[in-house]
Amino acid sequence: MASKVMANNVMAETVSDAEIVAQFKQRGCWGLYTSVDIKGCDPASIRDAEKIHQFIIELCDLIDMKRFGEPQIIHFGPNERVAGFSMTQLIETSLVSGHFANETNAAYLDIFSCKEYEPSKAAEFCRNFFGAESATYQVLFRD
């Protein structure tokens, strides 16, 4: 799985979760943001609102985030290129969101929290949960 991490405004290709969490704490960052792009997903899984609901619960449990309220999962899109489910889940430390693109069997997921978590662990979970062929993710520190 490919990853990119912004560290001191310089892109680093390989940084461990432990290094990311340590740097997050050391810098006293306000938030940790991970964008996860997964491609070649199992078509049935990204078109199933109940499966997406299950994903949200399991992801939040995995990264130890307390959900605030129920997730919003809505299917929409003005044209076939972008049609699919979008989801948001408030967490006590911010937000998990994403969009599932039917035409390309891809998903674009975002995890933002002022509490640290392990980005590569989260990205790998996303890839596995939706049976994706590939995943890339980027990590940013929000100061």
C-alpha positions as CSV (number, residue, x, y, z in Angstrom):
1,M,0.0,0.0,0.0
2,A,1.4,3.4,-1.0
3,S,1.5,6.2,1.5
4,K,2.7,9.8,1.7
5,V,3.1,11.7,4.9
6,M,3.6,15.5,5.3
7,A,6.2,16.0,8.0
8,N,7.4,19.6,8.5
9,N,5.8,20.4,5.1
10,V,8.1,17.9,3.4
11,M,6.6,14.8,1.8
12,A,7.9,11.6,3.2
13,E,7.2,8.3,1.5
14,T,7.6,5.8,4.4
15,V,6.9,6.8,7.9
16,S,5.6,4.3,10.5
17,D,2.4,4.8,12.5
18,A,4.6,5.0,15.7
19,E,6.6,7.8,14.1
20,I,3.5,9.7,13.0
21,V,1.9,9.4,16.5
22,A,5.1,10.5,18.2
23,Q,5.5,13.5,15.9
24,F,1.9,14.4,16.3
25,K,2.3,14.5,20.1
26,Q,5.8,16.1,20.0
27,R,4.6,19.0,17.8
28,G,1.4,19.4,19.8
29,C,-0.7,19.3,16.6
30,W,-4.3,20.2,16.7
31,G,-5.4,17.4,14.4
32,L,-4.3,14.4,12.4
33,Y,-5.9,14.0,8.9
34,T,-5.7,10.9,6.7
35,S,-7.1,10.7,3.2
36,V,-7.5,7.1,1.9
37,D,-8.2,6.3,-1.7
38,I,-9.1,2.7,-2.4
39,K,-9.5,1.4,-6.0
40,G,-11.0,-1.8,-7.4
41,C,-13.4,-2.3,-4.6
42,D,-16.0,-5.1,-4.4
43,P,-18.9,-3.4,-6.3
44,A,-21.6,-4.9,-4.0
45,S,-19.9,-3.7,-0.9
46,I,-19.7,0.0,-1.9
47,R,-23.3,0.0,-3.1
48,D,-24.7,-1.4,0.2
49,A,-25.7,1.2,2.8
50,E,-25.8,-1.4,5.6
51,K,-22.3,-2.5,4.7
52,I,-21.1,1.1,4.8
53,H,-22.8,1.6,8.2
54,Q,-21.0,-1.5,9.5
55,F,-17.7,-0.1,8.1
56,I,-18.1,3.2,10.0
57,I,-18.8,1.4,13.3
58,E,-15.8,-1.0,12.8
59,L,-13.4,1.8,11.7
60,C,-14.3,4.0,14.6
61,D,-13.8,1.0,17.0
62,L,-10.5,0.2,15.4
63,I,-9.0,3.7,15.7
64,D,-10.6,4.1,19.2
65,M,-12.9,7.0,18.3
66,K,-16.2,7.5,20.0
67,R,-19.0,8.1,17.5
68,F,-21.3,11.1,18.1
69,G,-24.8,10.3,16.8
70,E,-25.6,8.1,13.9
71,P,-23.8,8.2,10.6
72,Q,-25.4,9.9,7.6
73,I,-25.3,7.6,4.5
74,I,-26.9,9.1,1.4
75,H,-26.9,7.9,-2.3
76,F,-26.7,10.8,-4.8
77,G,-24.8,12.2,-7.7
78,P,-25.8,14.5,-10.6
79,N,-24.4,12.1,-13.1
80,E,-23.1,8.5,-13.4
81,R,-19.5,9.6,-13.1
82,V,-19.9,10.7,-9.5
83,A,-23.0,8.8,-8.4
84,G,-22.7,6.7,-5.2
85,F,-23.1,6.7,-1.5
86,S,-21.6,9.5,0.6
87,M,-21.2,9.2,4.3
88,T,-20.3,11.3,7.3
89,Q,-19.8,10.2,10.9
90,L,-19.2,12.8,13.6
91,I,-16.8,11.5,16.2
92,E,-16.2,13.3,19.5
93,T,-12.8,14.4,18.3
94,S,-14.0,15.5,14.8
95,L,-15.2,13.6,11.6
96,V,-15.0,10.5,9.4
97,S,-16.3,11.0,5.9
98,G,-16.2,9.5,2.4
99,H,-17.7,9.0,-1.0
100,F,-18.1,5.7,-2.9
101,A,-18.0,6.1,-6.7
102,N,-20.1,3.5,-8.4
103,E,-18.7,3.9,-11.9
104,T,-15.1,3.3,-11.0
105,N,-15.6,1.0,-7.9
106,A,-13.5,3.4,-5.9
107,A,-13.8,5.1,-2.5
108,Y,-12.4,8.3,-1.2
109,L,-12.3,8.3,2.6
110,D,-11.2,11.0,5.1
111,I,-10.4,10.6,8.8
112,F,-9.8,13.8,10.8
113,S,-9.3,13.8,14.6
114,C,-7.6,15.9,17.3
115,K,-6.9,12.5,19.0
116,E,-4.1,10.5,17.5
117,Y,-4.7,7.2,15.7
118,E,-2.6,4.9,13.4
119,P,-3.1,6.0,9.8
120,S,-1.7,2.9,8.0
121,K,-3.7,0.6,10.2
122,A,-6.9,2.6,9.3
123,A,-6.0,2.6,5.6
124,E,-5.3,-1.1,5.5
125,F,-8.6,-1.7,7.3
126,C,-10.4,0.4,4.6
127,R,-8.8,-1.6,1.8
128,N,-9.6,-5.0,3.3
129,F,-13.1,-4.1,4.4
130,F,-14.2,-3.2,0.8
131,G,-12.0,-5.8,-0.9
132,A,-10.1,-3.2,-2.8
133,E,-7.3,-4.1,-5.1
134,S,-5.2,-1.1,-4.1
135,A,-5.0,1.7,-1.6
136,T,-3.1,4.9,-1.2
137,Y,-3.2,7.3,1.7
138,Q,-1.8,10.7,2.7
139,V,-1.3,12.0,6.2
140,L,-1.3,15.7,7.2
141,F,-0.7,17.3,10.6
142,R,-3.1,20.2,11.3
143,D,-1.3,22.7,13.5
